[in-house]
């Protein structure tokens, strides 16, 4: 259909007017030098940018956006870049997750309130990807994602060093006395040596893979290094494609159907992806109206193998993954096992299978064949029991196999400050068979559900050579982290969940194969403790107060209750 036969574009409600208001809308835009013919009805493309020098992973997105603009111009569109709240995982306190929903509101209202026909989402760092996807989904315009790409491989004293994963490992070595502080500081400049987001299969890389497997980015988006010229090429092609998506009226709701989420869940298992993807995809599904439940993660993906040998589950890094063929190879492997919804539509107008059917693997040690996986069962396992009535999650591929069935004595920390006060105490009554329990770090409790679930181990056990213990919390952990760590326990302690009632010395039973997590006390004792429990005080004001009053539990994606769903792209009344 030619542009002349299409209904007037959304942006023409601003710029297609021959009246006073049309004068205002066009004239003020012209102060940037835009000629009159740019307002002739061509697609206006919003470039939603999370560039920020306070978000190191996204600090190059301003440059990358220029390549997107090239593509938009080439395809006959009119690109207009705008900033939204940027969430720097490493810098933002108390946790970037506290602001994911706020940033999604910024994205949603910026898109809906402006003369935009289609959107390019510029994302990279952990929470920038879900916040942009969630906000855009609630508007439902033609939308395409573009990740900033991973950093180059870290190098330290002749060995590779992965972002995040290396920090957790080396910090434990310092605490154990097997690495000096001077060596630790030297590694800072060796780990992160180029533009881009974390180059492990942490949350940033996992979410980039989620976007591609959902069909919301062009093939290859997930793995091209940030500094590789092919990342710029992809940006330019992304700019071209969004213009055609507007002409085709290819909206997010046509792509983000249940089959897309099925593909993403199975992909997350095959890549050994982050547990954080669980929360983000549940929230995204809620925005776009797809019925997705926590148990779907277990049902659809928990039995699948991890075939990608990347840290933290394996050894390689994202640069290696790209050279091996990247995510298209993984998607082809899934398809050939009958585990891909092949007809799922993607942003380039083709099916996911059409995009990946010819993908080639160039390194079978990095991307393993299906019959020689890195881990035989690597998806997210969902645990239930009287300690987690609404569910908890664990990533078996990052755990110690011998600890997946374990019974131990609880060593309890009431909050993160209590943990830091006690964990280094040589008199702490703890041994390697104990289970560390951390409370009040969930959505309401922190607030924001910080990445503190992978608790450092007691130094006296580290010196004995212990490198893993069962740990349970209502918190999250970095996708770069590892260990036998039970996360997202729901309901959380601050909401009165059973986790709030655990005491030092209680026996806890973990059985991952049976999907069980139990506190071994009687129902009568549980009721008595619950009767004595007092909820923590709410924040006094501002966003934190609004968040705590409206945030849903982790088992439902930790979105705000009043943000579930969307308001669409209807043009609002004039501003003057």
N, C-alpha and C positions, 0 to 999 in steps of 0.2 A: 504494500500500500504506500503510495507516495505521500510526502508530507502534506501536500495540499488537500488530500482526501481525509487526513486524520483529523480528529477533533482538536480544537485549539489546545496547545500545551498548557500545563499548569502555570508556567511562568508568564504566559500571556495575560493572566488575570492581573498581573502587575504592569507588564511592558507593552501589552497590545492595546492599551486604552488611548482614546483620542479625547481626553478631557483633562481637567485640572490634576487629578490624581495620577494619570499616566505621565503627565509632565513631571510631577514630583518624582515618581519612581525612576524614570529614565534620566532626568537631568542630574540628580545627585550622583548617580552612577557614572555619568559622563565626566565627573571631575577627576577620574582616574585615566582619562584619555580614550575611553571606549567610543568608537564611531557609532553613528546612529543605526547603521544597518545591522549591528550585532543584536538588536532588539527586534529582529524581523520574524521571530517565531522559531528560530533554530533551537535545538535542545540546550538548555542551560544546565551545566553539570556542576554540582557542588563537590568540592574536594575537601572532605572532612578530615582534618589533619590533627594528629596528636603530637606534633612536633613540640619538644620542650627541652631546654638544656638541663632541666631538673629530672628528665626522664632519659637517662643515658642511652638506653636501647633505641630510643626514637629520635635522638638528636640529629640524625641525618635525613629525616623525613621531609624537611623543607626542600632540600636538594632533589630528593626523589619525586616530590610533587611537581617539579618543573618538567620532568619527563612525562608525567601523566598529562600535563597541560599540552605538551607537544602532540600527544596522541589525540586529545580532544579536538584541538584546532584542526588537525589533519582530517578528522572525520566529519568536520563541519559543525562542531559544537562550540559552545561558549563556556570555558571553564572559569569558575570562581571559587577560590580557596577560602576556607574559613577555619578558625581554630575552635577546638573544644577542650574541655578539661582533660589534662594528660596525667596518667597515673603511673608514676615511677615506682616500680616494685622495691627497688633497693633504697630509696630515699624517703618515701612518704610514710609518715607515722600517723596513727599507731599501726596502720596497715592499709595498703592500697585497696584491699577488699572492702573496707568500710565505705569507700567512695565509688565503687563500681556502679552501683545503682544511681548515684547522683550524676556521674558522668553520662550514664545512659539517658537520663532526663535531659541533660544538656544537648546531647546528640539529637534526641527525638524532637525537642522543641526548636532547635536550630534548623533542622531540616524542614519541619512542618511550617514554621513561621516565615520562611524565606522563599524567594522565587526560584525554586529548584525543581528540575524535571527528573534528574537521576543523580546518583551519589557514588563517589569512590571513597571507600573507607581506608584511610591510611593508618595502619596499626602495627604493633610489634610486641611491645612489652606486655607482660602477662594479662593485666586487667584491661588494657586498651582494646584488645581484640573482642572480648565478650561485651564490654560496655558499648562499643560502636555497633556491633551486630544486634544487640538487644534494642538499642535506641532506634536504629534504622528499621528493625522488624516491626516496631510499633507504628511506624508511618507507612511502610510497605510501598515504596517507590522502586523503580529499577535501581539495583544496587549491586556493586561489585567490590570485593575485598582485595587489598594489596598489602602484604606484609613487608616490613622493612628488611627482613632477611637476617640470618644468624651471623655472628662474628666468625672470624677465622679461628682456627684451632689454637688454643693456648699452648705455649711451649715453656717448660721450666727445667733447666739443667738436663737437657737432652730427652726429656719425656713430655708426653702430651698432658695438658692440664685442662680440665673441663670446668666451665663456669658453674658456680654453686656446688656441684659435686666435690670438686677439689677443695673448696672451703671447708665443707663439713668433714672431709677426711683429714685434711691437714690440721684443722683446729683440734681435733681429737688427738692427733699425734703430738701437738704442743702440750696438751693437757696431760698426756701420758709420759712426757719427757723424752720422746724419741725424735722430736724436731725442734730446732732452736727458734726463738722469736725472730732472730735476724733472717733466717731462711724463710720464715713465714711472711715477713714484710717484703722480702725480695720477690716473692711469688705474686704479689699484688700487681706489679707491672707486667708480669708475664702471662697472667690469666686472660686479661681483657686487652687485646692489642689491636683491635680494629673496630670500626663502626659495626652496629648490629646488636641484636638481642642474644641471649644466652645460646651457646652452641651445643649444649647438651640437650637431651630430650626432656627438658624441663617444661614448665607450663607454657612459655612463649612458643617454643618449637611445637609442642603438642597442639596448642590452639591454632597455630598456622596450618598444621596438618588437618585439624578439624575443619577449618574453613575450606580447604581444598577438597576434602572428602565429602563435605556437605554440598559441593558443587558451587560454592560462592566465590571462587577465585579461579583464574586461569590455570591450566595444568602447569606444574613446576613451581607454583608460588611458594610452597612450604620451605624448600631447601636451598634455593640459590643464595650463596653468601651475599651479605649486604654490600660488599665492595666489589663484587664481580660485575663486569659490564652487562652481563645478561640480566641482572636485576633491573638495570635501567631500561633495557629492551622490553622486559616484561611490563614495566611501568608504562611505557609508551603504548604497548599493545593494549594494556588495560584501559588507558584513556580512549583509544579508538573504540574499543568494544562497548564501553558504557554508552556512547552516543547511539550505537546501533540497538542496544538494549532498550533505550528510550523509544526509539522508532518502532521497536517490536512490542513495546509495553510488557517487557519481561520482568515482572515484579518478584520480590523476594518470596511471596507466598506461593508462587508457581514452582519454586525450587526447593524451599524448605518444607517439604512434606515428610511424612513419617519415614518413608524409605531413605531419605537423606540422612535422618538421624540414626537409622539402623546401620547405614554404611559408616557413619562417623564412630559409633560405638565399637564396631568390629575393627575399624582402623586403629582406634586407640589401643586395643589389645595387641594388635599385630606389631605396633611400633613401640610397645612398652611405655605408653603415654602417661601423662600426669593424672593423678587422682583429682586435681582441680577441674579437669574437663567435665567431670560428673556434675559438679555444681553449675558450671557455666552453660552446659547444654540443656540441663533441666530448666534453667531460667530462660534461655533462648526459646525453647519449645513453648514455654508458657506465654511468651510474647507473641508468637506467630500462630498459636492455637493448635499445636500438635499435642496429642495425649501421650506424654512420655513420663514414665515413672522410674523411681530409683531402682526397682527390681528389674527393669529392662536391661540395666547395665550387666547384671549378673546373668540373666537369662540369655541375652544375645551375645555376650562377649567373654564371660569368665572362663569358658572352656577352651578358648582359642590360644594358640601358641604365640609367643613373641618371636618374630623372625628378624627383628632389626637389632643389631649388636651395637647399641649406643649407650653411653652413660646416661642415667645412673644404673640401668639394668645390665649394661655391657661395658664395652671399652672404647668404641669409636665415637666420633663427634659429627656434628651436622655437615661439616665440610666433606667428610668421608661419605656421608649419606648421599649428598648431592652427586659426588663423582660416581657413586655406585648406581645411580639412576633415579634416586629420589622417591618420592611418594608414589608416582605412577607405577613403579615396579611393585610396590606393596599392594596397591589396589588391583593390579593384574593378578597377583598371587591369590588374593581373596576371591576374585571373580572365578578363577580357574578351579577353586575349591567349592564353588557354588555358594559363596558367602558374601557376594556383592549384589545389591539390587541394581542390576545392570542398566535398566532403563531410566534411572534417576536423572532428571534434567540438570544441566549445569549452566553457568552464566554465558558460555560461548554458544549456547543453543543446541549443543550436542549432548548425547547421553554420556554418563560417566564411563561406561564401557567403551564407547567410541573414542573417548579421550585417551584411554590407557591400554587398549588391546594390543598395541605394537610396542609397548614399553620394554626396553632391554635392560638387563642387569649387567653391570661391569665389574662387580666385586661381590662374590657369593659368601665372603666372610662378613661383610657388613650387612647385606640383605640376604639372609639365609634362604635356601629352598624350604618349602613347606615341610618336607620330610626330615629336615635337619635343623630344627629351630634352636634358638638361644634358650628359651624356656618353654616347656611343654604346655603349661597353662598359665597365661599371663594377663588375662583381663582383670577387671575390677571385681572383687568378690564383695558381696553385700552380706553383712552379718546381722543377725537378729537374736534376741533373747531378752531376759529381764533387765539387762544393762543397756540395751539399745532397742526399745520397742519399735521405733520408727526407722531403725537401720543405722549401720555404721559401715565404713568401707576400709578395705585393705588392698594393697597392690602386691600380690604374691611374687611377681617377678623381681621385686626389689627387697624381698624378705629372705630371712634365713630359713631354709626348708625345715630344719629340725624344730623351729619355733612355731610352725604353723599349727601344731597341736601342742598346747602348753597350759599347765595349771600352776599358778604362782600366787605368792602373797603380795598384796597391794602395798605399795609405798606411795602415799597420796600427797599431792601438792594442790592447795586450794586455788591458787592462781599463779601467774607467771612470776610474780615477785617472790612468792613463797618458794617456788621452784629454785630460783636463783639463790635464795638465802640458804637452802638446804643441800643442794646437789653436790657442792664441793666440800661439805663437812665430812671429815674423816670418821666422825662418830656416827654418821648416818647408818641406821640399821637396814642394810641392803646387801643382797648378794645377787649373783647372776641369774638365779631362778626367780627373783622377784619380778613383779610387773609394775612399771612406773605409770601412775595415773595423774593426769593433769586436768583440772577443772576450770570452769569459767573463762574459757578461751573461744567460745563459739560465737555465732552472729551477735547475740545480745551481750554476751559476757565480756568480750574484750574491750569495746565492741568492735565488730567487723570480722571476727573469725581469722585471726592472724596465723601465719605460717610458723607455728611454734610446736607443732605436734611431734616433730622428730627431735625429741629432747636429748641433749647431750648426756652421755652416761657418766656415772660417778667416777672421778679420777682413780679412786682406789681399785675399781674394777678394771679400768683401762690398763692400769699397770700390771694387772694379772693377765692381760691379753684378751679380755672380753671386748668385743667390738659390736655386739648387738644384744638387745634385750627386747622383750615385748613392752610396747608403750601404747597407752590408750588415752585418748583425749577427745574433746568436742571441737578441737582446732583443725586447721588444715596443715599441710606441710608443703614446702617447695617441691615443684616437680623435679628438681635436680637432686632431691634428697633420697635416701634409701633406708632400709631397715625394716624390721617387723613392727610396723607402726599402724595401729588402728586409729582411724580418723573419722571426723564428721559425726560423732556419736549423737544420735537424735532420740528424744529431745535433749538439748544441751542442758548443762548444769544450771545456768542462769534462768532457764525457763522451767526449772523444777524437775528436769529429767532425772532418771535413776543415778546417773553419774554423780549428781550432787550429793548422793547419800553414801557413797563409798568412803570407808574409813581405813586408816592404817591397819594392816593385819588381816583384812578380809581376804578370802580366797576367791580368785577369779579364774574362770576356765575359758580358754580360747580354743576353738576347733574350727579352723578355716574350711577344711573339707566338708564339715557338717554345717557350715555357715552359722555357727553358734558363738555367742558371747554372753557369758552368764556370771552374775554375782551370786556367790554361794551363801546367801543368808535367807532366812525364812520370810514368808510373806508378812508375817506378823511383825518381824523386826523391820522390814522395809517400810511398813505402814507407820510404825512408831517413829522412825527416823524422818519420814516425810512430814509427819505432823509437827515435828520440831523445826523443820527447815524454814528459813526466812529468805525471801528473794532479795537480791542485791539492789541497791538504789539505782534509779535511772539517771542518765546524764541530765544536767539541769536545763540545757537549752540547745538551740541550733540544730544542725544536721544530725548530730549524734542522738539527740533526743527523738527526733522524727524517725530516725533509722530504727532505734531500739523498740519504739512503739509499733512499728509496722513491718519489720523484717520477718520473713518466713523462715522456717527451720531449714537446715542444710538439705534434708531429704526432699525438699521442694524447690531447691535452687537458690535459697537465700535472697530472692527478689523481695521487693516491698509488695505487700498485698494489693495496694491500689495501682501498681504498675503492671500487673499481669494483664495480658491482652494488649490492645492498641487503640488509638484514636483515629488511625487512617491519615490520609493526605489531603482531606478536604481543605480548601482555601478559606481562611478565616475572613471576617469582615475587615474593611479598610481601616488603616491606622490613623486616618485624619479626614 
